[in-house]
């Protein structure tokens, strides 16, 4: 049984983690504001090590706010505020003694719209974070660039064009480039905020295959916000359903879609509203 502080309502059972698995990130009574506007309220659930967790819900329900709280990006917005805890391997990332930049290195983020640095080459886009951290060894940078481009299944497509601008790639390639850039600094967790919403079906399929590969082959822990319920069903081990800033239900994905506890969840996943 998964040990966590997480509950959804007074009678919410804890989800099974499977043998040998533990909680990588534990979200505990998390509440966030934009100025005086409360965006999420008392959200609690675990993100299990080496699993994909999907966060679903209608537009404006707090999904993106939630995921940005998981690596302290929400606090970059003027007037924002966060209460509660996010425990990374048991330690609260909101501890005042911790450097937020270090947290964001350990918990990487990929955004909805691909954002390669337009004035950098493909190769330099991948290693930008390492160079920012003071790595100057060209051989090491070249090795990391190749490794990460291979990890996102992009190397064979760009290996002869590494000096071209990252912005010259297609939308799907740009998103994989951004994932490679996040991987280059060796994060422990990957957060993805609707990474396929701007992509066509072919590019979306490649990103979904990559997510599964990152989990299975590289043993990453991943949390993904998605408006696409079919995508959540395809890639996620567990799913959190949010509505109006609250966590309505959290469980194994198959249970969320086939046997949800809450009527609101059942109505959402069957398309009765959204």
Steps between C-alpha positions, in 0.01 A plus 500: 500500500635841404591703807414864441323793655264511203124472525210612284217556743460329832452151362745503212706179502870514434612370162716189472854571382620153406787308650815693576367840401493810712387859483739731313294819540231532764258791464361592841212747554624720215317830450602771254391852416546760228477812710168466685364238259529144630587262215532166683387397847639236737622261232667181625621197303821300445708478184655154500861435407552371144138553400307742281232698680243688291314807623169547318200730526315771306665827398556736792484230768854567630701229321777728373515693826541173687783367285685833518485477879682167485834663415444849642433666165169642622683734734662674201165666425467837677245487783487122510489303823524134597411319821542133583787266419657322206730229629779379271633175647348613830650851507283807446608690187351817654752496783635855518856369518478345153596677179201501259739471204635173643143372539423584137808311389392192696140531380506589131216661304380477141241757394189498286661690214846388386748770597844431350742790528476647147850647494665171596587197292330166556809377684528811717130486585549157654799598715386853592431401861840336541679805360300723733628283787859556390577193287742602224656167393405477130540123489274454800241740355506318166455164677207627704336655194522174307383290794197717570404530133514121480288471813225707339532310170613813316867426427447323168282788379742783585851352527610668176339835592619561855619851417161608370270707720275305734215713367550348152352168613136396469270548799527139609877500460524823698306344786731197505796742491358675807465164675863422410601837649319412823663156512851641455521620861397154631175587682340255739145583391355629172192723496315548171229764463281392205807419287295384201226763484670692217599188302343296222400133558827362360717722717274428799548125454879547504484700824280233660744227392781710646321540834459123528865449398624750762313308767583146391857538374634795698282452808375856518216618720265713287196716568304617198214747474275409209160606370495180292342220703601238244859613542475460877361150452784409263801627695412537870521248783295727728269790437391799706168662402461867592195725491469864607839496672433188705621144463186292451657159459841335475557134420651254255415618150304190409277553805447869423378416151320172561376514858526850652380551855362850444200579279668821385799300377274258314319789331826661392676191364186396306479841336184624668673830571840653445 
